Every structure is written in structure tokens, then in C-alpha cells.
Amino acid sequence: MSRGVRLGKPWVELTPEAAGAVGGYMGVYELADADGTVVRVGYAGGSSRFGLRGVLQAHAEAGDAAAFRYEVTTAYLSRYRELLMVHLGDRGRLPAGNDEDPDTLGRLRPS
């Protein structure tokens, strides 16, 4: 994990070509709108077809975000929940594209 618990990698424009360059790994990702606001936190797990590449290509084809960043990890479910908790702690709400019940998440307040 870079920069503590937040996903600190640079944003990449979400195009089918950029998503296609990502490996078929398990991991987590964030999607952002054109203003850089995180609109979704997600993961590609063992049942995701083509891993992160497949999930990100589907989002690129749907046109539901402008940029993405990701992290390869086999602990994708734990890391996914951690990113949601950090987002909730930082902003007081989950991204618009996530429909999880915030009350089911723990509380994490990283510095």
C-alpha cells in the first residue's frame, strides 16, 4: 500500500486501451469523474473475468468514469473494505457508485 491506507497512485485516463494494458490480476480500484472525485471503489476477485483488466475495460466501455487507479493484491476484499472505510472517514459518505450500507463498515480514521 502506498501512502498509508489510501490508494495513492496517480490517476490514469479511463480508456479501453489503458484498461487493456492492466494485467489480469486480482486487486482493488478507484474510479473518478472528470473533476477527480472518486465515484466508485471496487475490486476484481477470483471470479472476475480477466481480473482488473476485465473490470476496468467494462467501466471504460460503459463510460461511467473518466479516470482510474488500481492496486494489485490478493487480499482484495479486506483492502476494498479498507478503502471504503477511509473514504467514509475522509468524506462522511461513500462514493456515489457504491451502494454498501455504511453502518456495516467499521470506522477507520487514518492520519
Residue, then its C-alpha position, 0 to 999 in steps of 0.5 A: m500500500s502506498r501512502g498509508v491506507r489510501l490508494g495513492k497512485p496517480w490517476v490514469e485516463l479511463t480508456p479501453e486501451a489503458a484498461g487493456a494494458v492492466g494485467g489480469y490480476m486480482g486487486v482493488y480500484e478507484l474510479a473518478d469523474a472528470d473533476g477527480t472525485v472518486v465515484r466508485v471503489g471496487y475490486a476484481g476477485g477470483s471470479s472476475r473475468f480477466g481480473l482488473r483488466g476485465v473490470l476496468q475495460a467494462h467501466a471504460e466501455a460503459g463510460d461511467a468514469a473518466a479516470f482510474r487507479y488500481e492496486v494489485t493484491t490478493a487480499y482484495l476484499s479486506r483492502y476494498r473494505e479498507l478503502l471504503m472505510v477511509h473514504l467514509g472517514d475522509r468524506g462522511r459518505l461513500p462514493a456515489g457508485n457504491d451502494e454498501d450500507p455504511d453502518t456495516l463498515g467499521r470506522l477507520r480514521p487514518s492520519 
